[in-house]
């Protein structure tokens, strides 16, 4: 429920895969990792502009969202 059209650009799925991998590397259960990553990924993207966002922008927004919700 957190994602939107901002994530409909090339490479954002790779960013999601990276977030999942980071959670798995920390020992998070695979199902939880997938769900949490989708939430974090989508929530971070919503901090960006409505148009013109690319995958690298999502990567840069992840720390901002995580620090606000830690």
C-alpha positions as CSV (number, residue, x, y, z in Angstrom):
1,X,0.0,0.0,0.0
2,X,3.0,2.3,0.1
3,X,4.1,2.1,-3.5
4,X,2.9,4.3,-6.4
5,X,3.7,5.3,-9.9
6,X,7.0,6.8,-8.8
7,X,8.4,3.2,-8.7
8,X,7.4,2.6,-12.4
9,X,10.9,3.3,-13.6
10,X,13.8,1.1,-14.7
11,X,15.9,-0.1,-11.8
12,X,13.6,0.4,-8.9
13,X,13.0,-3.4,-8.7
14,X,16.8,-3.8,-8.3
15,X,16.7,-1.4,-5.4
16,X,13.9,-3.5,-3.8
17,X,16.0,-6.6,-4.3
18,X,18.9,-4.9,-2.6
19,X,16.7,-3.9,0.4
20,X,15.5,-7.5,0.7
21,X,19.1,-8.8,0.5
22,X,20.2,-6.4,3.2
23,X,17.5,-7.6,5.5
24,X,18.2,-11.2,4.8
25,X,21.9,-10.6,5.5
26,X,20.8,-9.4,8.9
27,X,19.0,-12.6,9.6
28,X,15.4,-11.4,9.0
29,X,13.0,-14.2,8.0
30,X,12.6,-14.3,4.2
31,X,8.8,-13.6,4.3
32,X,9.3,-10.7,6.7
33,X,12.2,-9.4,4.8
34,X,10.1,-9.3,1.6
35,X,7.2,-7.5,3.2
36,X,9.3,-5.1,5.2
37,X,11.4,-4.3,2.1
38,X,8.3,-3.6,0.0
39,X,7.0,-1.2,2.7
40,X,10.3,0.6,3.2
41,X,10.9,0.8,-0.6
42,X,7.5,2.3,-1.3
43,X,7.5,4.6,1.6
44,X,10.9,6.0,0.8
45,X,9.9,6.5,-2.8
46,X,6.9,8.6,-1.7
47,X,9.4,11.2,-0.3
48,X,10.6,11.9,-3.8
49,X,9.1,14.0,-6.6
50,X,6.0,12.8,-8.4
51,X,7.7,12.9,-11.8
52,X,11.2,12.3,-13.0
53,X,12.4,10.0,-10.2
54,X,14.8,7.3,-11.1
55,X,16.1,4.3,-9.2
56,X,19.1,6.2,-7.8
57,X,16.7,8.7,-6.2
58,X,15.1,5.9,-4.3
59,X,18.5,4.7,-3.0
60,X,19.2,8.2,-1.8
61,X,15.8,8.5,-0.1
62,X,16.1,5.2,1.9
63,X,18.4,6.6,4.7
64,X,16.1,9.6,5.1
65,X,13.0,7.4,5.6
66,X,14.9,4.9,7.8
67,X,16.3,7.6,10.1
68,X,12.8,9.1,10.5
69,X,11.3,5.7,11.4
70,X,14.1,4.1,13.5
